[in-house]
Amino acid sequence: MSDEHRDDGRPGARNARGGGPGSGRGDGRRGDRQRPQARERSAGHRSELRPSERARRTDPARLVAYTAMRDVADGGYANLVLPKLLRDKQIRGRDAGFATELVYGATRLSGLYEAIIASAAGRPVDKIDGNVLDTLRLGAHQLLGMRVPTHAAVDETVALARQVNGAGASGFVNAVMRRISERAPDEWVSLVTEGIDDPVERLALRTSHPVWVAKALRAALIGHGAASAPTVDESLRALLESDNDPAKVSLVARPGLASLDELEHDGARRSGLSPVGATLPEGDPGAIAAVRDGRAAVQDEGSQLLVLALAGAEVKGEAATHERWLDLCAGPGGKAGLLAALAIERRVPFVANEISEHRADLVWQTLSAARAAARDADVSLKVREGDGRDLGEVEHEGFSRVLIDAPCTGLGALRRRPEARWRRTPDDVAALAGLQRELLTSGIDATAPGGLVGYATCSPHLNETRFVVADAVKGRGDIEVLDARSLFVDASGRPLEDLGDGPYVQLWPHLHGTDAMFFALLRKH
């Protein structure tokens, strides 16, 4: 929440009124818990405006942000619900950027903001209605995490509360916002972390992460060789802070379908990290023709690098005579899109497998440009709907290269998925690790002798990465774990650094600017 991390964007017409009625959904609680006691309502906490002058409605950008927060509270995903709301309300440009930062920032930092709100309100947040709490989160982010003037943050948040939470709640919101505005961000952090003796717990609250996530990431930094015991706390601080920095928009030009020159022409900049990647400094990626056509796509550079690594490794023996590639867990299709394009260039048949009908449909749509190119090149490209755990038996030793982008907790993509840190639990790790082992075993069985298996997760958690691979290959005499580090090179062909101590590769947002992708490369004998 330091100044260099604050956002300068505000709605272009900050005093504009309008927008439809807000979603005033609560969480079922009633009563007057959100009303402050009379003795707490000093003149210093009241709005600077007379009642007749106070805004009755907030601006459309803030209203959309609130609606998105309520959708996320009901189980939605910010990266899905917010773009649709922005399109429906025709909010674009700077206003859209403002709404996006509001939703993502208030959701990422909700753990810290809830501690601050509880202190300012003088009551636990579970005594505050859920819809009012979302209004306060948005207000707290404007005060503490963005360059919104104090008077605007307070008045617009009170206007939002009056519009969507009711007149009674607006008085409570006004009082809490006034109290929050009385301290600087660093003062609030010091206040709410005071008395927490454990340094990891204190850092977790300061950076707004669940304690279990912070401890798991600390263990991962050590276990993957990214930090030693004397430096791990400093590395953990850098990692957790990077989770709160908005991720850049990364694009991939799918080889043979789109070029980096084309993306540059439409405003993107070539990536220094991925040889097929670019970044979009501003604007909507959907406005780029190649993205709309499926010839290019939004994709993290780390995901691009691991697909290129699998495609660039040498296949030997029986697998090399008749190449055939498989993406075992293809939905929603990002990595499959790049892998399919590479396969078509080499005239290699490609199969994308997905267990869910809905996600298989998404893969089918994502591969639309690749399917057309495959037809033109007379190359087989199929989307298969089925359980990946059965494929090793159904198509035993039928593939030369197999990618297993396994379902995982997503702890490596917390920059992009603001709600993920608050939804995952330690129990999820255990449940997913069992599935990951089954998928990896099936993928190995589906690989021909001499072929390669690439196992990937968007999580650095040791129980989803190294331990899964160790369990899957234990007792098997037909598997060799290869050192994959030499296959990870930047756009200039230089080897990447800080990949760990091998043979696995672990990427990090604070070291590489990518999601925390894990990659293991196995050869079948």
PLY file of the C-alpha trace (Angstrom):
ply
format ascii 1.0
element vertex 525
property float x
property float y
property float z
element edge 524
property int vertex1
property int vertex2
end_header
0.00 0.00 0.00
3.01 2.33 -0.40
2.69 5.30 -2.78
4.53 3.57 -5.60
1.89 0.83 -5.61
-1.09 3.16 -5.64
-3.26 3.62 -8.68
-3.75 7.07 -10.15
-6.88 6.12 -12.08
-10.26 7.59 -11.18
-13.47 7.72 -13.15
-13.19 10.38 -15.78
-16.34 12.08 -14.51
-15.98 11.54 -10.78
-19.08 13.58 -9.92
-21.25 11.97 -12.56
-24.45 10.47 -11.28
-26.24 7.59 -12.87
-26.22 3.88 -13.33
-28.98 1.45 -12.54
-30.08 0.47 -9.09
-27.44 -1.39 -7.13
-27.55 -4.95 -6.01
-28.45 -4.51 -2.36
-28.14 -8.18 -1.51
-27.06 -8.93 2.01
-26.10 -12.12 3.73
-29.35 -12.58 5.60
-28.50 -10.59 8.72
-30.84 -7.85 9.88
-31.04 -5.31 12.65
-29.15 -2.13 13.35
-25.66 -3.53 13.80
-24.29 -1.18 11.16
-25.50 1.94 13.03
-22.78 3.57 15.16
-23.62 4.56 18.73
-24.50 8.22 19.13
-21.51 8.97 21.36
-19.16 7.73 18.64
-20.48 10.13 16.02
-18.38 13.20 16.67
-18.50 16.14 14.29
-15.08 15.16 12.96
-16.51 11.91 11.64
-19.42 13.44 9.75
-19.43 14.16 6.06
-18.19 17.64 5.15
-21.35 18.15 3.08
-24.75 19.21 4.37
-27.42 16.50 4.01
-29.07 18.32 1.12
-25.75 18.42 -0.75
-24.69 14.82 -0.24
-24.73 12.58 -3.27
-27.65 10.20 -3.42
-26.01 8.00 -6.04
-22.44 7.14 -6.86
-20.86 6.98 -10.33
-21.32 3.97 -12.65
-17.76 2.68 -12.21
-18.09 2.35 -8.44
-21.55 0.83 -8.78
-20.24 -1.82 -11.17
-17.36 -2.53 -8.78
-19.81 -3.10 -5.94
-22.01 -5.36 -8.09
-18.95 -7.41 -9.05
-17.95 -7.73 -5.38
-21.38 -9.10 -4.52
-21.18 -11.57 -7.41
-17.78 -12.73 -6.16
-19.24 -13.08 -2.65
-21.87 -15.37 -4.19
-19.18 -17.62 -5.68
-18.37 -15.83 -8.94
-14.90 -15.12 -10.29
-13.75 -11.54 -10.70
-12.05 -12.18 -14.05
-15.36 -13.50 -15.43
-18.04 -11.34 -13.82
-16.35 -7.95 -14.05
-15.67 -7.85 -17.83
-19.30 -8.78 -18.51
-20.57 -6.05 -16.19
-18.29 -3.49 -17.81
-19.55 -4.47 -21.26
-23.19 -4.46 -20.20
-22.89 -1.00 -18.63
-20.68 0.26 -21.49
-17.93 1.34 -19.12
-14.63 1.73 -20.96
-11.21 3.29 -20.79
-10.13 4.96 -17.60
-13.42 4.25 -15.84
-13.08 0.53 -16.64
-9.52 0.57 -15.32
-10.69 2.29 -12.15
-13.44 -0.29 -11.57
-11.02 -3.15 -12.23
-8.46 -1.85 -9.74
-11.24 -1.34 -7.18
-12.50 -4.92 -7.44
-9.12 -6.64 -7.71
-7.43 -4.51 -5.07
-10.29 -4.65 -2.57
-10.53 -8.43 -3.01
-6.80 -9.15 -2.81
-6.36 -7.00 0.28
-9.64 -7.87 1.96
-7.91 -9.70 4.81
-5.95 -6.60 5.78
-8.87 -4.28 5.09
-11.18 -6.34 7.28
-8.77 -5.99 10.18
-8.67 -2.23 9.63
-12.45 -1.98 9.24
-12.98 -3.98 12.43
-10.70 -1.62 14.33
-12.34 1.50 12.86
-15.86 0.15 13.46
-15.17 -1.14 16.94
-16.70 -4.53 16.14
-15.73 -7.77 14.36
-16.49 -7.90 10.67
-18.80 -10.89 11.18
-21.12 -8.42 12.94
-21.33 -6.28 9.80
-23.73 -7.21 6.99
-21.90 -8.72 4.04
-23.15 -6.16 1.53
-22.12 -3.26 3.79
-18.74 -4.88 4.33
-18.17 -4.99 0.57
-18.95 -1.27 0.37
-16.42 -0.61 3.13
-13.77 -2.76 1.43
-14.15 -0.69 -1.72
-13.94 2.50 0.32
-10.90 1.31 2.26
-9.07 0.51 -0.95
-9.72 4.00 -2.28
-8.37 5.53 0.93
-5.42 3.22 1.52
-4.48 1.68 -1.81
-5.27 4.26 -4.49
-4.66 7.94 -5.14
-8.27 8.95 -4.62
-8.60 12.18 -2.61
-9.91 11.56 0.88
-13.05 13.64 0.46
-13.93 11.87 -2.79
-13.30 8.41 -1.35
-15.46 9.12 1.70
-18.29 10.95 -0.04
-18.56 8.53 -2.96
-18.47 5.51 -0.65
-21.22 7.01 1.48
-23.20 7.71 -1.70
-22.71 4.11 -2.77
-23.88 2.89 0.64
-26.97 5.10 0.48
-27.76 3.74 -2.99
-27.19 0.02 -2.43
-27.22 -0.53 1.36
-29.82 1.98 2.50
-29.88 5.28 4.36
-29.38 3.65 7.76
-26.21 1.85 6.66
-24.80 5.02 5.05
-24.36 6.66 8.44
-22.35 3.69 9.68
-20.25 3.68 6.48
-19.62 7.43 6.86
-18.37 6.99 10.43
-16.09 4.06 9.58
-14.67 5.76 6.49
-13.91 8.90 8.53
-12.02 6.84 11.09
-10.05 5.00 8.43
-9.11 8.32 6.84
-7.55 9.52 10.11
-4.49 7.26 9.73
-1.97 6.68 6.97
-1.71 3.15 5.47
1.52 2.33 7.32
-0.01 3.48 10.61
-2.97 1.16 10.11
-0.69 -1.76 9.28
1.34 -1.16 12.43
-1.84 -0.91 14.51
-3.54 -4.11 13.29
-0.34 -6.20 13.36
0.65 -5.02 16.84
0.87 -7.93 19.22
1.39 -10.61 16.54
4.67 -12.24 17.60
5.08 -14.81 14.81
6.88 -13.06 11.91
5.16 -15.13 9.22
1.70 -14.47 10.70
2.52 -10.77 10.92
3.72 -10.71 7.30
0.65 -12.66 6.20
-1.69 -10.02 7.63
0.42 -7.13 6.35
0.32 -8.55 2.81
-3.24 -9.86 3.16
-2.69 -13.61 2.79
-4.14 -16.46 4.84
-1.49 -17.65 7.29
-1.54 -21.19 5.90
-0.80 -19.87 2.40
2.11 -17.76 3.64
3.60 -20.73 5.49
3.15 -23.05 2.48
4.84 -20.54 0.17
7.71 -20.14 2.64
8.24 -23.91 2.61
8.04 -23.90 -1.20
10.75 -21.24 -1.51
13.08 -23.41 0.54
12.02 -26.72 -1.01
12.47 -25.51 -4.59
15.87 -23.97 -3.87
14.74 -20.37 -4.34
15.80 -19.27 -0.86
17.98 -20.53 1.96
17.06 -20.36 5.62
18.91 -17.05 6.28
17.19 -15.26 3.36
13.82 -16.99 3.16
11.85 -14.37 5.10
13.03 -11.62 2.77
12.19 -13.79 -0.25
8.77 -14.54 1.22
8.10 -10.84 1.71
8.99 -10.16 -1.96
6.80 -13.06 -3.12
3.75 -12.08 -1.06
4.04 -8.44 -2.10
4.27 -9.49 -5.76
0.96 -11.35 -5.34
-0.63 -7.95 -4.70
0.79 -6.29 -7.80
-1.55 -6.42 -10.81
-0.21 -8.85 -13.40
0.60 -7.45 -16.82
-1.51 -8.57 -19.77
0.59 -11.19 -21.55
-0.19 -12.40 -25.06
1.00 -15.38 -27.07
1.30 -15.43 -30.85
0.48 -19.02 -31.70
3.16 -20.13 -34.18
1.98 -20.50 -37.74
-1.27 -18.70 -36.91
-0.13 -15.23 -35.80
3.13 -13.30 -35.63
4.66 -11.01 -33.06
4.85 -8.35 -35.77
1.06 -8.47 -36.03
0.65 -8.08 -32.26
3.14 -5.20 -32.24
1.16 -3.50 -34.99
-1.90 -3.64 -32.70
-0.11 -2.01 -29.77
1.61 -4.90 -27.98
5.31 -5.05 -27.11
7.51 -8.06 -27.65
8.29 -10.04 -24.54
11.86 -10.25 -23.39
11.04 -13.53 -21.68
9.05 -15.67 -24.13
10.06 -16.01 -27.79
6.36 -16.24 -28.76
5.10 -13.70 -26.22
4.14 -10.06 -26.01
2.68 -7.73 -23.42
-0.15 -5.26 -23.84
0.58 -2.00 -21.96
-3.02 -0.80 -22.16
-6.29 -1.47 -23.86
-8.56 -4.45 -24.35
-6.85 -7.58 -25.75
-10.21 -8.54 -27.26
-9.83 -5.57 -29.59
-6.86 -7.26 -31.29
-7.95 -9.16 -34.40
-5.56 -12.08 -33.84
-6.93 -12.58 -30.31
-10.52 -12.42 -31.49
-9.75 -14.99 -34.20
-8.00 -17.42 -31.82
-4.68 -17.07 -33.63
-3.27 -15.35 -30.53
-4.43 -15.39 -26.94
-3.99 -13.98 -23.47
-1.53 -16.32 -21.74
1.01 -15.94 -18.95
4.59 -16.09 -20.17
5.39 -18.88 -17.72
2.73 -21.07 -19.31
4.22 -20.33 -22.72
7.71 -21.31 -21.57
6.75 -24.71 -20.21
4.86 -25.64 -23.42
7.91 -24.59 -25.47
10.11 -26.67 -23.16
8.06 -29.82 -23.70
7.98 -29.25 -27.47
11.70 -28.51 -27.58
12.93 -31.60 -25.71
14.23 -34.59 -27.67
11.99 -37.60 -28.16
13.80 -40.90 -28.63
13.26 -44.50 -29.65
9.85 -45.84 -30.56
8.14 -42.53 -29.69
10.23 -40.67 -32.27
9.11 -42.83 -35.19
5.45 -41.85 -35.02
4.97 -38.62 -33.09
1.56 -37.88 -31.59
0.93 -35.30 -28.90
-1.58 -35.12 -26.04
-2.79 -32.45 -23.66
-4.33 -34.62 -20.94
-6.14 -31.85 -19.00
-6.71 -29.31 -21.73
-9.49 -27.06 -20.41
-10.01 -24.19 -20.90
-7.47 -24.51 -23.71
-4.69 -21.94 -23.31
-1.74 -24.32 -23.27
-3.51 -26.63 -25.72
-3.73 -23.72 -28.17
0.04 -23.20 -28.17
0.87 -26.90 -28.15
-1.55 -27.58 -31.03
-0.02 -24.78 -33.12
3.46 -26.25 -32.61
2.19 -29.73 -33.48
0.56 -28.50 -36.70
3.80 -26.79 -37.76
5.55 -30.16 -37.42
2.68 -32.09 -39.03
2.12 -34.04 -35.81
-1.36 -35.31 -34.80
-2.69 -33.67 -31.65
-5.33 -34.68 -29.08
-6.78 -32.40 -26.40
-8.58 -34.26 -23.60
-10.97 -32.74 -21.07
-13.29 -34.49 -18.61
-15.98 -31.79 -18.49
-18.35 -31.28 -21.41
-18.45 -27.55 -20.78
-14.66 -27.24 -20.63
-14.28 -29.51 -23.67
-16.53 -27.05 -25.53
-14.26 -24.21 -24.40
-11.23 -26.09 -25.73
-13.03 -26.69 -29.03
-13.71 -22.96 -29.34
-10.18 -21.99 -28.27
-8.73 -24.25 -30.95
-10.91 -22.84 -33.75
-8.00 -21.27 -35.65
-5.81 -24.32 -35.03
-8.55 -26.63 -36.28
-8.79 -24.66 -39.52
-5.00 -24.75 -39.94
-4.97 -28.49 -39.21
-7.55 -29.11 -41.94
-5.50 -27.10 -44.43
-2.35 -29.02 -43.47
-4.14 -32.39 -43.39
-3.09 -32.91 -39.77
-5.34 -34.70 -37.29
-6.54 -32.49 -34.42
-9.12 -33.87 -32.00
-10.83 -32.69 -28.83
-11.73 -35.68 -26.68
-14.15 -35.67 -23.75
-13.16 -38.18 -21.09
-11.53 -38.77 -17.73
-7.78 -38.26 -18.02
-7.23 -40.87 -15.32
-8.49 -43.54 -17.75
-6.56 -42.45 -20.81
-3.41 -44.34 -19.93
-5.39 -47.55 -20.22
-7.59 -46.50 -23.15
-4.64 -45.35 -25.27
-1.75 -47.21 -23.68
1.61 -45.93 -24.98
-0.21 -44.04 -27.73
1.60 -40.69 -27.50
5.12 -39.34 -27.84
4.63 -36.12 -25.84
2.08 -35.70 -23.05
1.34 -32.47 -21.23
-0.37 -32.76 -17.84
-1.39 -29.31 -16.69
-2.95 -30.71 -13.56
-5.83 -29.16 -11.62
-4.27 -27.42 -8.61
-4.88 -24.86 -5.89
-3.69 -22.01 -8.13
-1.48 -20.56 -5.39
0.95 -19.51 -8.12
-1.58 -17.23 -9.83
-2.85 -15.14 -6.92
-2.04 -11.95 -8.86
-4.61 -12.88 -11.51
-7.24 -14.54 -9.32
-7.90 -12.15 -6.45
-10.48 -14.31 -4.69
-8.46 -17.56 -4.84
-6.42 -16.98 -1.68
-9.61 -16.67 0.38
-11.38 -19.71 -1.08
-8.68 -22.35 -0.91
-8.04 -24.37 2.26
-5.34 -26.83 3.29
-7.86 -29.63 2.71
-7.93 -28.71 -0.99
-4.22 -29.50 -1.26
-4.66 -33.06 -0.01
-7.66 -33.72 -2.26
-5.95 -32.32 -5.35
-2.66 -34.10 -4.71
-4.41 -37.46 -4.98
-5.96 -36.47 -8.30
-2.63 -35.12 -9.54
-0.87 -38.42 -8.82
-3.56 -40.35 -10.67
-3.35 -38.06 -13.70
0.45 -38.24 -13.80
0.36 -42.05 -13.59
-2.17 -42.17 -16.42
-0.07 -39.79 -18.50
3.00 -41.94 -18.04
1.04 -45.03 -19.10
-0.18 -43.17 -22.20
3.40 -42.35 -23.24
5.32 -44.53 -25.68
8.87 -45.69 -24.82
11.29 -42.87 -25.51
8.50 -40.32 -25.12
8.19 -37.38 -22.76
5.76 -36.34 -20.05
5.56 -32.71 -18.92
3.87 -32.30 -15.54
2.87 -28.74 -14.67
0.95 -26.93 -11.96
0.20 -23.28 -11.34
1.13 -23.81 -7.72
4.53 -24.11 -6.05
3.12 -26.00 -3.05
5.47 -28.92 -2.37
2.56 -31.35 -1.93
1.36 -30.52 -5.46
4.74 -30.51 -7.16
7.86 -32.40 -6.06
6.02 -34.81 -3.79
3.48 -35.73 -6.48
6.23 -36.52 -8.98
8.21 -38.50 -6.41
5.15 -40.57 -5.49
4.18 -41.24 -9.12
7.62 -42.50 -10.19
8.43 -44.40 -7.00
8.88 -48.08 -7.74
8.74 -47.60 -11.52
11.81 -48.68 -13.44
10.62 -47.14 -16.70
10.81 -43.44 -15.78
13.74 -41.02 -15.76
13.30 -37.50 -14.39
15.20 -35.14 -16.70
16.75 -31.82 -15.77
14.42 -29.37 -17.52
16.29 -26.17 -16.70
18.28 -25.96 -19.94
15.03 -25.94 -21.94
13.90 -22.65 -20.39
15.41 -19.80 -22.40
14.32 -16.21 -22.90
13.36 -14.47 -26.14
17.05 -13.98 -26.99
17.91 -17.62 -26.37
19.68 -17.02 -23.07
19.09 -19.54 -20.26
16.77 -18.33 -17.53
18.18 -17.94 -14.04
16.77 -18.67 -10.59
14.92 -21.80 -11.72
15.83 -23.81 -8.62
18.35 -26.54 -7.97
16.88 -28.99 -10.51
15.89 -31.28 -12.00
12.56 -29.46 -11.77
11.81 -25.89 -12.82
9.98 -23.47 -10.56
9.12 -20.00 -11.83
8.23 -17.14 -9.48
6.38 -13.83 -9.88
8.96 -11.92 -7.82
11.91 -13.38 -9.74
10.62 -13.90 -13.29
7.46 -11.80 -13.50
5.40 -14.88 -14.34
2.90 -16.98 -12.45
4.59 -19.45 -10.08
4.56 -22.33 -12.57
6.12 -25.69 -11.71
7.39 -28.03 -14.43
8.81 -31.56 -14.33
10.02 -33.41 -17.43
9.96 -37.22 -17.43
11.19 -39.69 -20.04
9.56 -43.10 -20.49
11.95 -46.02 -21.17
0 1
1 2
2 3
3 4
4 5
5 6
6 7
7 8
8 9
9 10
10 11
11 12
12 13
13 14
14 15
15 16
16 17
17 18
18 19
19 20
20 21
21 22
22 23
23 24
24 25
25 26
26 27
27 28
28 29
29 30
30 31
31 32
32 33
33 34
34 35
35 36
36 37
37 38
38 39
39 40
40 41
41 42
42 43
43 44
44 45
45 46
46 47
47 48
48 49
49 50
50 51
51 52
52 53
53 54
54 55
55 56
56 57
57 58
58 59
59 60
60 61
61 62
62 63
63 64
64 65
65 66
66 67
67 68
68 69
69 70
70 71
71 72
72 73
73 74
74 75
75 76
76 77
77 78
78 79
79 80
80 81
81 82
82 83
83 84
84 85
85 86
86 87
87 88
88 89
89 90
90 91
91 92
92 93
93 94
94 95
95 96
96 97
97 98
98 99
99 100
100 101
101 102
102 103
103 104
104 105
105 106
106 107
107 108
108 109
109 110
110 111
111 112
112 113
113 114
114 115
115 116
116 117
117 118
118 119
119 120
120 121
121 122
122 123
123 124
124 125
125 126
126 127
127 128
128 129
129 130
130 131
131 132
132 133
133 134
134 135
135 136
136 137
137 138
138 139
139 140
140 141
141 142
142 143
143 144
144 145
145 146
146 147
147 148
148 149
149 150
150 151
151 152
152 153
153 154
154 155
155 156
156 157
157 158
158 159
159 160
160 161
161 162
162 163
163 164
164 165
165 166
166 167
167 168
168 169
169 170
170 171
171 172
172 173
173 174
174 175
175 176
176 177
177 178
178 179
179 180
180 181
181 182
182 183
183 184
184 185
185 186
186 187
187 188
188 189
189 190
190 191
191 192
192 193
193 194
194 195
195 196
196 197
197 198
198 199
199 200
200 201
201 202
202 203
203 204
204 205
205 206
206 207
207 208
208 209
209 210
210 211
211 212
212 213
213 214
214 215
215 216
216 217
217 218
218 219
219 220
220 221
221 222
222 223
223 224
224 225
225 226
226 227
227 228
228 229
229 230
230 231
231 232
232 233
233 234
234 235
235 236
236 237
237 238
238 239
239 240
240 241
241 242
242 243
243 244
244 245
245 246
246 247
247 248
248 249
249 250
250 251
251 252
252 253
253 254
254 255
255 256
256 257
257 258
258 259
259 260
260 261
261 262
262 263
263 264
264 265
265 266
266 267
267 268
268 269
269 270
270 271
271 272
272 273
273 274
274 275
275 276
276 277
277 278
278 279
279 280
280 281
281 282
282 283
283 284
284 285
285 286
286 287
287 288
288 289
289 290
290 291
291 292
292 293
293 294
294 295
295 296
296 297
297 298
298 299
299 300
300 301
301 302
302 303
303 304
304 305
305 306
306 307
307 308
308 309
309 310
310 311
311 312
312 313
313 314
314 315
315 316
316 317
317 318
318 319
319 320
320 321
321 322
322 323
323 324
324 325
325 326
326 327
327 328
328 329
329 330
330 331
331 332
332 333
333 334
334 335
335 336
336 337
337 338
338 339
339 340
340 341
341 342
342 343
343 344
344 345
345 346
346 347
347 348
348 349
349 350
350 351
351 352
352 353
353 354
354 355
355 356
356 357
357 358
358 359
359 360
360 361
361 362
362 363
363 364
364 365
365 366
366 367
367 368
368 369
369 370
370 371
371 372
372 373
373 374
374 375
375 376
376 377
377 378
378 379
379 380
380 381
381 382
382 383
383 384
384 385
385 386
386 387
387 388
388 389
389 390
390 391
391 392
392 393
393 394
394 395
395 396
396 397
397 398
398 399
399 400
400 401
401 402
402 403
403 404
404 405
405 406
406 407
407 408
408 409
409 410
410 411
411 412
412 413
413 414
414 415
415 416
416 417
417 418
418 419
419 420
420 421
421 422
422 423
423 424
424 425
425 426
426 427
427 428
428 429
429 430
430 431
431 432
432 433
433 434
434 435
435 436
436 437
437 438
438 439
439 440
440 441
441 442
442 443
443 444
444 445
445 446
446 447
447 448
448 449
449 450
450 451
451 452
452 453
453 454
454 455
455 456
456 457
457 458
458 459
459 460
460 461
461 462
462 463
463 464
464 465
465 466
466 467
467 468
468 469
469 470
470 471
471 472
472 473
473 474
474 475
475 476
476 477
477 478
478 479
479 480
480 481
481 482
482 483
483 484
484 485
485 486
486 487
487 488
488 489
489 490
490 491
491 492
492 493
493 494
494 495
495 496
496 497
497 498
498 499
499 500
500 501
501 502
502 503
503 504
504 505
505 506
506 507
507 508
508 509
509 510
510 511
511 512
512 513
513 514
514 515
515 516
516 517
517 518
518 519
519 520
520 521
521 522
522 523
523 524
